[in-house]
Amino acid sequence: MKNKWFFVGVAGVSILLGATGAAARSYNPLKWIKRNPGPTANEQLAANKEEERKLTLQLQALLPPKITLRDACSGFLSLEDCVAALHVSRNLKLKYNCLKWDITAARPAGDVRSCEAPPRNKPLSLDKAIHILNSDVDARAQAKSAQRRAREDIKDASS
């Protein structure tokens, strides 16, 4: 009889502990998959020095004065986003620091006195950042064009 109660007690405790563990897990299957965001823009540049050198030479005219490609791309989640922002900045004559701040939501070093912080300090997509900085242009078309050009530049530098 004593063994029976001991067994019931152990079974009850194990069920209780199992239920608390299940409650901590999400029932949303999308949360079960861990997303690896991939390397950041600077990590992509650091991984291939030759590509960085070629890309720096290609984009020299787009870079702000006295700023290296690594400094310009710090804070970006992908190299493509960084290069696209450089193209948009040059094409639309936008301040690169303002555009970078809106896209990364991280205040860049340098002069940002004339820039406004992104709404709710959250990163914006390229087209939304363009629209905020210059509402007179077709932001979606400009963003698509810049991203296509950025992919081409990166492909040229890696070959």
C-alpha positions as CSV (number, residue, x, y, z in Angstrom):
1,M,0.0,0.0,0.0
2,K,2.8,2.3,0.9
3,N,4.5,1.6,-2.5
4,K,1.2,2.4,-4.3
5,W,0.9,5.9,-2.7
6,F,4.6,6.6,-3.4
7,F,4.1,5.7,-7.0
8,V,1.0,7.9,-7.3
9,G,2.9,10.8,-5.6
10,V,5.8,10.5,-8.0
11,A,3.5,10.3,-11.0
12,G,1.6,13.4,-9.8
13,V,4.8,15.4,-9.3
14,S,6.1,14.4,-12.8
15,I,2.8,15.4,-14.4
16,L,2.9,18.7,-12.6
17,L,6.4,19.5,-13.7
18,G,5.7,18.4,-17.3
19,A,2.7,20.7,-17.5
20,T,4.7,23.7,-16.3
21,G,7.3,23.0,-19.0
22,A,4.7,22.8,-21.7
23,A,3.1,26.1,-20.6
24,A,6.5,27.8,-21.1
25,R,6.6,26.7,-24.8
26,S,4.7,28.5,-27.4
27,Y,2.0,26.8,-29.4
28,N,2.9,28.9,-32.4
29,P,4.9,26.7,-34.8
30,L,6.7,29.7,-36.3
31,K,8.3,30.4,-32.9
32,W,9.7,26.9,-32.9
33,I,12.0,27.7,-35.8
34,K,15.0,29.7,-34.7
35,R,15.9,32.3,-37.3
36,N,19.5,33.0,-38.0
37,P,19.6,36.5,-39.3
38,G,22.9,35.9,-41.1
39,P,26.0,38.0,-41.1
40,T,25.8,41.8,-40.8
41,A,27.2,44.1,-43.4
42,N,30.5,44.5,-41.6
43,E,30.8,40.8,-41.1
44,Q,30.2,40.2,-44.8
45,L,32.9,42.7,-45.7
46,A,35.3,41.2,-43.1
47,A,34.8,37.7,-44.5
48,N,36.1,38.6,-47.9
49,K,38.9,41.2,-48.1
50,E,39.1,41.2,-51.9
51,E,35.4,41.8,-52.3
52,E,35.7,44.6,-49.8
53,R,38.5,46.2,-51.7
54,K,36.7,46.0,-55.1
55,L,33.4,47.3,-53.6
56,T,35.2,50.2,-51.9
57,L,36.7,51.2,-55.3
58,Q,33.4,50.9,-57.0
59,L,31.5,52.9,-54.4
60,Q,34.2,55.5,-53.7
61,A,32.1,58.2,-55.4
62,L,29.0,57.3,-53.3
63,L,30.7,57.3,-49.9
64,P,30.5,60.4,-47.8
65,P,33.8,62.3,-47.4
66,K,36.3,60.8,-45.0
67,I,34.2,57.7,-44.4
68,T,35.3,54.1,-45.2
69,L,32.9,51.5,-46.5
70,R,33.1,49.7,-43.2
71,D,32.2,52.8,-41.3
72,A,29.3,53.6,-43.7
73,C,28.0,50.0,-43.4
74,S,28.2,49.7,-39.6
75,G,24.8,49.0,-38.1
76,F,23.2,47.6,-41.3
77,L,21.9,44.1,-41.2
78,S,23.0,43.3,-44.8
79,L,25.5,44.6,-47.2
80,E,22.9,45.0,-49.9
81,D,20.9,47.4,-47.6
82,C,24.0,49.5,-47.0
83,V,25.0,49.8,-50.7
84,A,21.4,50.5,-51.7
85,A,21.3,53.3,-49.1
86,L,24.5,54.8,-50.5
87,H,22.9,54.8,-54.0
88,V,19.7,56.4,-52.8
89,S,21.7,59.0,-50.8
90,R,23.6,60.0,-54.0
91,N,20.6,59.8,-56.4
92,L,18.2,61.8,-54.3
93,K,20.8,64.0,-52.7
94,L,19.8,62.9,-49.2
95,K,22.1,63.1,-46.2
96,Y,23.5,59.6,-45.8
97,N,23.6,59.9,-42.0
98,C,19.8,60.7,-41.8
99,L,19.0,57.8,-44.2
100,K,21.2,55.5,-42.2
101,W,19.6,56.5,-38.9
102,D,16.1,55.9,-40.3
103,I,17.1,52.4,-41.7
104,T,19.1,51.1,-38.7
105,A,17.4,53.1,-35.9
106,A,20.9,53.6,-34.4
107,R,22.1,57.1,-34.2
108,P,25.2,57.3,-36.4
109,A,28.3,59.2,-35.6
110,G,28.7,62.5,-37.3
111,D,26.4,65.4,-37.9
112,V,22.8,64.5,-37.4
113,R,21.5,67.8,-36.0
114,S,19.3,68.3,-39.1
115,C,17.9,64.8,-39.0
116,E,14.9,63.5,-37.2
117,A,14.9,60.3,-35.3
118,P,12.9,57.5,-36.9
119,P,9.4,57.2,-35.6
120,R,9.2,55.2,-32.3
121,N,13.0,54.6,-32.7
122,K,12.3,51.6,-34.8
123,P,14.1,50.8,-38.1
124,L,12.3,51.6,-41.3
125,S,12.4,49.9,-44.7
126,L,14.3,51.7,-47.4
127,D,11.2,53.0,-49.2
128,K,9.6,54.3,-46.0
129,A,12.9,56.1,-45.0
130,I,13.0,57.7,-48.5
131,H,9.4,58.8,-48.2
132,I,10.1,60.4,-44.8
133,L,13.1,62.2,-46.0
134,N,11.7,63.2,-49.4
135,S,8.0,62.8,-50.0
136,D,8.1,64.3,-53.5
137,V,9.6,61.2,-55.2
138,D,8.3,57.7,-55.9
139,A,10.0,56.1,-52.9
140,R,9.1,52.5,-53.8
141,A,10.6,52.8,-57.3
142,Q,13.7,54.5,-56.0
143,A,14.2,51.8,-53.4
144,K,13.7,49.0,-56.0
145,S,16.2,50.6,-58.4
146,A,18.8,51.1,-55.6
147,Q,18.4,47.5,-54.4
148,R,18.8,46.2,-57.9
149,R,21.9,48.3,-58.4
150,A,23.3,47.2,-55.0
151,R,22.9,43.6,-56.0
152,E,24.7,44.2,-59.3
153,D,27.6,46.1,-57.5
154,I,28.0,43.3,-55.0
155,K,27.9,40.6,-57.7
156,D,30.5,42.6,-59.7
157,A,32.8,42.9,-56.7
158,S,32.5,39.2,-55.8
159,S,33.4,38.0,-59.3
